[in-house]
Amino acid sequence: MLPPPRAPLPRSPYAREAATDQCVDVTGIPLTRPYYRAAEKRRLQGERRLALVLALEGVDCGSSVIHGSMWAV
């Protein structure tokens, strides 16, 4: 008696390209880790909040910090 047939092993979506010697298309894929970007966003948000608190106390930090753009006028 033969054993039952096995299910096919899961394959990477890139296996087809690797089998035909094609390059993997990475256009539109972010090149940084999402958690790194999230930490950077939190840090910048903290800087803006501090600038707003200081502005309430009368200390001018500049609009580039408060509005979050490097080229604010």
C-alpha positions as CSV (number, residue, x, y, z in Angstrom):
1,M,0.0,0.0,0.0
2,L,1.4,3.4,-1.0
3,P,1.4,6.4,1.4
4,P,-1.0,9.3,0.5
5,P,0.5,12.0,-1.7
6,R,1.9,15.0,0.0
7,A,0.8,18.6,-0.5
8,P,3.2,20.7,-2.5
9,L,5.7,22.7,-0.4
10,P,5.0,26.5,-0.1
11,R,7.1,28.4,-2.5
12,S,8.3,32.0,-2.4
13,P,6.6,34.4,-4.8
14,Y,10.1,35.1,-6.1
15,A,10.9,31.5,-7.0
16,R,9.5,32.0,-10.5
17,E,11.9,34.9,-11.2
18,A,14.8,33.0,-9.7
19,A,14.1,29.9,-11.8
20,T,14.1,32.1,-15.0
21,D,17.1,34.2,-14.0
22,Q,15.0,37.4,-13.9
23,C,15.7,40.2,-11.5
24,V,13.2,40.9,-8.7
25,D,11.3,44.2,-9.3
26,V,11.6,46.3,-6.1
27,T,10.0,49.5,-7.4
28,G,7.5,50.8,-5.0
29,I,8.9,48.9,-2.0
30,P,10.2,51.1,0.9
31,L,13.9,50.5,1.4
32,T,13.8,51.1,5.2
33,R,12.3,49.1,8.0
34,P,8.8,50.3,9.1
35,Y,9.8,50.4,12.8
36,Y,12.8,52.6,12.0
37,R,10.5,55.1,10.2
38,A,8.0,55.0,13.1
39,A,10.7,55.8,15.6
40,E,11.9,58.7,13.4
41,K,8.3,60.0,13.2
42,R,7.9,59.8,17.0
43,R,11.2,61.7,17.5
44,L,10.2,64.5,15.1
45,Q,6.7,64.7,16.7
46,G,8.4,65.1,20.1
47,E,10.6,67.9,18.8
48,R,7.5,69.7,17.4
49,R,5.6,69.3,20.7
50,L,8.6,70.7,22.6
51,A,8.8,73.6,20.3
52,L,5.1,74.3,20.8
53,V,5.5,74.2,24.6
54,L,8.5,76.5,24.4
55,A,6.5,78.9,22.1
56,L,3.8,79.0,24.8
57,E,6.5,80.2,27.2
58,G,7.7,82.8,24.8
59,V,10.8,81.0,23.4
60,D,11.0,81.1,19.6
61,C,12.3,77.9,18.1
62,G,11.5,78.8,14.5
63,S,8.6,77.7,12.3
64,S,10.6,74.9,10.7
65,V,10.5,73.0,13.9
66,I,6.9,73.7,14.7
67,H,5.5,73.0,11.3
68,G,7.8,70.1,10.6
69,S,9.2,71.3,7.3
70,M,12.8,72.2,6.6
71,W,11.9,75.0,4.1
72,A,9.2,76.8,6.1
73,V,9.2,80.6,5.5
